[in-house]
Amino acid sequence: MDYEGNEALHQHAKRKKPTKHSPFSSTSKQVSSFRTPILPQELITEILSRLPVKSLLKFRCVSKSWLALISSPQFVKTHLSVSVNNKECTKHRLMWSFGPELNLKECTLTSLFDESVTEVFDLDYRMISDGLYNNLPDSEMILGSVHGLICLADKNGDLFLWNPSIRKYKKLPIPISLLSFSQWKIYGFGYDEFHNDYKVVATFLKYGSFNQGELRIYSLKSDSWRRVDDCQIGCRKNVSGKSVNGKLHWPSSAFDGVCFLYTDGNFLYEGWNIISFDLANEKWGKVEQPFYGKGEDISVLLGVLGSDLSIFCDCGGTHVDVWVMKEYGVKESWTKMCIIKYPDDQVGYGNLFSLHYFMSNKGEILVAFNSTSMIYNPKDDSSRILEVINFDNNPKAEIYIESLVCPFSREGTEGATKSKRMKKLISR
């Protein structure tokens, strides 16, 4: 073969020589051509609204737009609605306080109903640094919970609004005029849906009187107290109002929330009434009680079961009759839901003083006594004793829901209450 033929063959071979490619070259091209899809804002809101609060607090750092979204009042409301209507109650938690010293613990509500062994965990709180007296009042410490906000009172009479999910709290200013009254205080905490406002009711009764006192209402929206002249509460001791249907409810005469009713062998004497206070129009009312029956002396405890006003009626120290008002304000709707027998170690009088009860989404009832907790199933009249780790005696309990609701006023003070961390996020 001549030189020209060799050269031509060489050139042909050179042209045919395969090019060496990286094994990832095709993948790299695919990745480089991939673009992150832009999701509609409505879909992003829908996804985020179903996440736990702990995750949302972290996701505020993702971008300025996410920070603005998660911090917006509309998203807070949407997230709250999703959590409240969650049929599995996965966002509901049970807070326990153990006396006599302040000792707060918590667990998920579902763990108590669904697991054979439940552990309660110490709850991190920082109110002591702001003056929370490290000792419980004579009766109540957890005054109530609405939309994730918990109202606390210490022995000095100081009040706090606290959201443990976002770890923010507010110490409420107490009017000086209330401090001159006696130590008989009656509280209530609830939500005024009509005005979209959270309100605290505090009543200080005058010395030597159970019917005369000064009623003050605190509004979170205006961050101020107002005096209401009409005061119709005649309770003794620190009794916290029960919030149902936009109203707070108290027994008209009670010792640590428990009322004793005596009979003449035939019919019950009228030993107490259920007094209501409408948080929207600030009017007093009365809720009629069920007809408990006749024959024996009883003691009764006012409470809330599910979302209904309820009464636990102790009969002879062996069991309780559970009454539920199925249709609010209608006396005929009072229904004896079930009869719960006390555990063997709880038989006797005085159980209502330390009794707390809650209902699951399946209709089971959690009953917490002084040193024993049990689950009662009304469907088959069965009960089981709970095994709870890290649990103490003499508990006070309250259900709260994980939420983003802020304990600060949204009118005029929102900018002043932002944390330094929030300011750093905004500046990014």
Buried (B, 14 or more C-beta within 10 A) or exposed (E): EEEEEEEEEEEEEEEEEEEEEEEEEEEEEEEEEEEEEEEEEEEBBEEBBEBEBEEBBEBBEEEEEBBEBBBEEEBBBBBBEBBBEBEEBBBBBBBBBBBEEBBBBBBBBBBBBBEEEBEBEEBEBEBEEEEBBEEBBBBBBBBBBBBBBBBBBBBEBBBBBBBBBBEBBBBBEBBEEBEEBEEBBBBBBBBBEEEEBBBBBBBBBBEEEBEEBBBBBBBBBBBEBEEBEEBBBBBBBBBBBBBBBBBBBBBBBBBBBBBBBEBEEEEBEEBBBBBBBBBBEBEBEEBEBBEBBEEEBBBBBBBBBEEBBBBBBBBEBBBBBBBBBEEBEEEEBBBBBBBBBBBEEBEEEEBBBBBBBBBBBEEBBBBBBBBBBBBBBBEEEEBEEBEBEEBBEBBBBBBBBBBBBBBBBBEEEEEEBBEEEEEEBEEE
